[in-house]
Amino acid sequence: MEVLEIEPVKNKRIFLYIIEKEDYKISHVKVKIYEDFLKNYKFDFATIDLLGKNLKQLNNSPIAKFLEDFSIEFIGIDIPEYVKGYLLGEISDKKEQIKELESEYESLSNDPSGKESFKGQNLKSWIDLLKEEVNDKGQYIKLKVKPQWIVKKILDKARTYKKNSLILLHFSPGKLVPELQKLFREFKINVIINDFNTRVSDRTFDVKNKVITSNQMLK
């Protein structure tokens, strides 16, 4: 059973390209862009956010086929199921509690003072508080816990390579990118972000010439 412990990768220089991707599809208008991008950079391996799907769905997807065509090894990554089950179990318990309280709250409609009574107002406040806790917990899992597991899995994979310099690729939903970028930089990983709609943020690394340039368009 894995433990969420992120260890730095020693004696390696790592460049990580993050592509913002909300699904496994590749639109026809972007096929050429992806082709040119994958041709220009020799990636050691790629990782793909599972997006709540299973490995079979990923392996049969257009993005997997695309990476296979370029002989790029890839793996799907997410929070381990046993961890996800534990965390979501806490949310599930609160949702069940909310359901029971809402049922009691709705039953007050038959009372003359009804939902405006002291009891009704207390129930409503309690329900609202629990809903806020459920939402906050869900966001914490998605935007804080999940990025930590992604960083751990990518660094653990990178550690298995004997090369001193690695160029990696990760496909991620845009909402996770800020936290991923922050975490990777804490571990001295060079991060380059692209959604293929805007300019590359931060810096890009020219592998062939080993030159870093700013705001270079990936074409």
C-alpha positions as CSV (number, residue, x, y, z in Angstrom):
1,M,0.0,0.0,0.0
2,E,1.5,3.3,-1.1
3,V,2.0,6.2,1.3
4,L,1.8,9.8,0.1
5,E,5.4,10.7,0.6
6,I,7.0,12.7,-2.2
7,E,10.7,12.2,-2.5
8,P,13.0,14.4,-4.7
9,V,14.7,12.9,-7.7
10,K,18.4,13.4,-7.1
11,N,21.1,14.0,-9.7
12,K,18.7,14.4,-12.6
13,R,17.7,17.4,-14.6
14,I,14.0,17.1,-15.4
15,F,11.9,19.1,-17.9
16,L,8.2,18.5,-17.6
17,Y,5.8,19.7,-20.3
18,I,2.2,20.0,-19.1
19,I,-0.5,20.0,-21.7
20,E,-3.9,21.2,-20.5
21,K,-6.4,18.6,-21.6
22,E,-9.9,18.0,-20.3
23,D,-10.6,14.7,-22.1
24,Y,-8.9,12.0,-24.2
25,K,-9.9,13.4,-27.6
26,I,-7.9,15.2,-30.2
27,S,-9.8,17.5,-32.4
28,H,-9.1,17.4,-36.2
29,V,-7.9,21.0,-36.1
30,K,-5.2,20.2,-33.6
31,V,-3.9,17.0,-35.0
32,K,-1.1,18.7,-36.9
33,I,-0.2,20.8,-33.8
34,Y,0.2,17.7,-31.7
35,E,2.1,15.9,-34.4
36,D,4.6,18.7,-34.8
37,F,5.0,19.0,-31.0
38,L,5.7,15.3,-30.5
39,K,8.2,15.3,-33.4
40,N,10.1,18.2,-32.0
41,Y,10.7,16.8,-28.5
42,K,12.0,13.4,-27.5
43,F,10.0,12.5,-24.5
44,D,11.2,9.8,-22.1
45,F,7.7,9.0,-21.0
46,A,4.2,10.6,-20.7
47,T,1.6,10.5,-18.0
48,I,-2.1,11.1,-18.4
49,D,-4.6,12.1,-15.8
50,L,-7.2,9.3,-15.7
51,L,-10.0,11.8,-15.3
52,G,-12.0,9.3,-13.2
53,K,-11.9,6.7,-16.0
54,N,-10.2,3.3,-16.0
55,L,-7.1,2.1,-17.8
56,K,-9.0,0.3,-20.5
57,Q,-10.8,3.5,-21.5
58,L,-7.5,5.3,-21.6
59,N,-5.7,2.6,-23.6
60,N,-8.5,2.7,-26.2
61,S,-8.5,6.5,-26.5
62,P,-7.3,8.7,-29.4
63,I,-4.7,10.3,-27.2
64,A,-3.2,6.9,-26.3
65,K,-3.1,5.9,-30.0
66,F,-1.4,9.2,-30.8
67,L,1.4,8.5,-28.2
68,E,1.8,4.9,-29.4
69,D,2.2,6.2,-33.0
70,F,5.2,8.2,-31.7
71,S,6.5,5.3,-29.6
72,I,6.1,7.3,-26.4
73,E,5.6,5.2,-23.3
74,F,2.7,6.4,-21.2
75,I,0.9,5.6,-18.0
76,G,-2.4,6.7,-16.5
77,I,-2.3,8.2,-13.1
78,D,-4.7,9.2,-10.4
79,I,-5.3,9.0,-6.6
80,P,-5.1,5.3,-5.7
81,E,-8.5,3.7,-5.4
82,Y,-8.1,2.8,-1.7
83,V,-7.2,6.4,-0.9
84,K,-10.0,7.8,-2.9
85,G,-12.4,5.4,-1.3
86,Y,-11.4,6.5,2.2
87,L,-11.6,10.2,1.4
88,L,-14.9,9.9,-0.5
89,G,-16.3,7.8,2.3
90,E,-16.1,10.8,4.6
91,I,-18.1,12.8,2.0
92,S,-20.6,10.0,1.5
93,D,-21.3,10.0,5.3
94,K,-22.0,13.7,5.3
95,K,-24.2,13.5,2.2
96,E,-26.3,10.8,4.0
97,Q,-26.6,13.0,7.0
98,I,-27.7,15.9,4.8
99,K,-30.4,13.7,3.2
100,E,-31.8,12.8,6.5
101,L,-31.9,16.4,7.7
102,E,-33.5,17.6,4.5
103,S,-36.2,15.0,4.9
104,E,-36.8,16.2,8.5
105,Y,-36.8,19.8,7.2
106,E,-39.3,19.2,4.5
107,S,-41.6,17.5,7.0
108,L,-41.9,20.8,8.7
109,S,-44.1,22.0,5.8
110,N,-47.0,20.4,7.6
111,D,-46.4,22.5,10.7
112,P,-48.2,25.9,11.0
113,S,-44.9,27.6,11.9
114,G,-43.1,25.3,9.5
115,K,-39.7,26.0,8.2
116,E,-39.7,29.5,9.7
117,S,-39.8,28.1,13.2
118,F,-36.7,28.0,15.4
119,K,-36.3,24.3,14.7
120,G,-36.7,24.9,11.0
121,Q,-34.1,27.6,10.9
122,N,-31.6,25.5,12.9
123,L,-32.1,22.6,10.5
124,K,-31.6,24.8,7.5
125,S,-28.4,26.3,9.0
126,W,-27.1,22.8,9.8
127,I,-27.9,21.5,6.3
128,D,-26.2,24.5,4.7
129,L,-23.1,24.0,6.9
130,L,-22.8,20.3,6.0
131,K,-23.2,21.1,2.3
132,E,-20.4,23.6,2.5
133,E,-18.2,21.1,4.3
134,V,-18.9,18.5,1.5
135,N,-18.1,21.0,-1.2
136,D,-14.9,22.1,0.6
137,K,-13.8,18.5,1.1
138,G,-14.4,17.6,-2.5
139,Q,-12.4,20.6,-3.7
140,Y,-9.6,19.8,-1.3
141,I,-9.4,16.2,-2.7
142,K,-9.5,17.4,-6.3
143,L,-7.2,20.4,-6.1
144,K,-4.8,19.6,-3.3
145,V,-4.6,15.8,-2.6
146,K,-4.8,14.6,-6.2
147,P,-2.0,16.9,-7.5
148,Q,0.3,15.6,-4.7
149,W,-0.3,12.0,-5.8
150,I,0.3,12.9,-9.4
151,V,3.6,14.6,-8.6
152,K,4.6,11.5,-6.5
153,K,3.8,9.1,-9.2
154,I,5.7,11.1,-11.9
155,L,8.8,11.5,-9.7
156,D,8.7,7.9,-8.7
157,K,8.6,6.9,-12.4
158,A,11.4,9.3,-13.3
159,R,13.6,7.9,-10.5
160,T,13.7,4.5,-12.3
161,Y,15.6,6.0,-15.3
162,K,19.4,6.0,-15.2
163,K,19.6,9.0,-17.5
164,N,20.8,12.3,-16.0
165,S,18.4,14.4,-18.0
166,L,14.8,13.6,-18.7
167,I,12.1,15.2,-20.8
168,L,8.6,14.3,-19.6
169,L,5.0,15.0,-20.8
170,H,1.9,15.2,-18.6
171,F,-1.7,15.7,-19.8
172,S,-3.8,17.4,-17.1
173,P,-7.1,19.2,-16.6
174,G,-6.5,22.9,-16.5
175,K,-7.8,23.4,-13.0
176,L,-5.0,21.2,-11.5
177,V,-2.2,22.9,-13.4
178,P,-1.5,25.8,-10.9
179,E,-1.1,23.4,-8.0
180,L,1.0,20.9,-10.0
181,Q,3.3,23.7,-11.2
182,K,3.8,24.9,-7.6
183,L,4.6,21.4,-6.3
184,F,7.0,20.5,-9.1
185,R,8.9,23.7,-8.7
186,E,9.3,22.9,-5.0
187,F,11.2,19.8,-6.2
188,K,13.3,21.8,-8.7
189,I,11.5,20.5,-11.8
190,N,11.5,22.7,-14.8
191,V,7.8,23.1,-15.8
192,I,6.5,24.3,-19.2
193,I,2.8,24.6,-19.7
194,N,0.8,24.6,-22.9
195,D,-2.9,24.4,-23.8
196,F,-2.1,24.8,-27.6
197,N,-4.2,28.0,-27.5
198,T,-1.9,30.4,-25.9
199,R,1.8,31.0,-25.7
200,V,3.9,28.8,-23.5
201,S,4.0,30.1,-20.0
202,D,7.3,30.4,-18.2
203,R,10.1,29.1,-20.4
204,T,10.7,26.5,-23.0
205,F,13.7,24.2,-23.3
206,D,15.3,23.6,-26.7
207,V,16.5,20.0,-26.3
208,K,18.7,20.0,-29.4
209,N,20.5,23.2,-28.7
210,K,20.2,23.2,-24.9
211,V,19.0,26.8,-25.0
212,I,16.2,28.2,-22.9
213,T,14.1,30.8,-24.6
214,S,11.1,32.8,-23.3
215,N,7.5,32.8,-24.7
216,Q,8.4,30.6,-27.6
217,M,5.4,29.3,-29.5
218,L,5.1,25.5,-29.8
219,K,4.4,24.9,-33.5
